[in-house]
Amino acid sequence: MADINTCLRSYESLFFQELSEVNTAQELELFRTKHLSRHGELSKLMQQLKDLSLEEKKTAGPLLNVLKVKVSDAFTQREKEFEQMRIDHQNMLLTHFDVTAYKPVQPTGSLHPYTQVIEIIEDIFVSMGFEIVDGPEVETDYYNFEALNIPKDHPARDMQDTFWLTLPGLLMRTHTSPVEIHAMRDRKPPLAIVVPGRAYRNESTDASHDFMFMQLEGLFIDKNVSLAQLFATMKTFLQTFFEKKNIAIKIRPSYFPFVEPGVEIDMSCPFCTHGCSVCKKTKWIEIGGAGLCHPVVLKAGGIDPKEYGGFAFGFGLTRLVMLKYGITDIRLLHSNKIDFLKQF
Ligand SMILES: [Zn+2]
């Protein structure tokens, strides 16, 4: 008798232990087959009742019946839980998904106006067949001055206040033009490159001057290069950049040591027809210097000036950014003020 009691108790604890470990509907079905089917564990226990004496049957019978009800109820309860889970899952799949529902805004950054404008400029020049080139910001005296036809005693050196480094002969480049020499030496003509990059001048700062600014350098080398090609390139670029087909350019003779002849390029004001504050009522805006490459510069780049010619231009990229976005103080561009930068 003690045996059947122990047997029932240990079976009960096994039943509940295994039921608690059931995690899926499939596992529940396997559990049912193992314990509650015709040939399951519970039936086997009932069979054992037949072998007991009449006395024993009287005691064990009700106990077994109680156990049978207890485990059946527990199983039915578990089965209901799984059915509810299935219905909940089904309902979730059928629930209407509201794509306009409120979602907390995630703050994101934006590209600096310099980066945005450089990308626009690069796209324009790449579409005209130019290659984008980079160069060092720390230069030697040779690349920054001498190779560009500005020898030591040349008065043009006074035009550019230079940041010299403590190492002799090294400086922060005063313009992006040294990249022209690097590019000519690295490539074979014909070549067409543009160089967006920083330049440094030892100047006091105000709303339109900073000791660091961005330039856009361009160089085109081929046989029979003319000023007409230069002007057409400038005009196409400016019209595309400012998205105004009617932008005109005006050429003024000028002097830069690395070009001959040298010119300054003005463009008609893209913001007005009769004069405005941007063009200071003149209807024209100075945009940069340009010219045909000086033979000394071509030779410094390893190119024979008898065979090849070229044009070069240097635009104030900072000025283009300020014009494009209507920024009136250059210092804002370099100040890292979040409130200012958030607008772009
Ligand atoms: Zn204007």
Residues whose N, C-alpha, C, O or C-beta is under 5 A from the ligand:
A	BS01	ZN	C269 F271 C272 G275 C276 V278 C279 K283
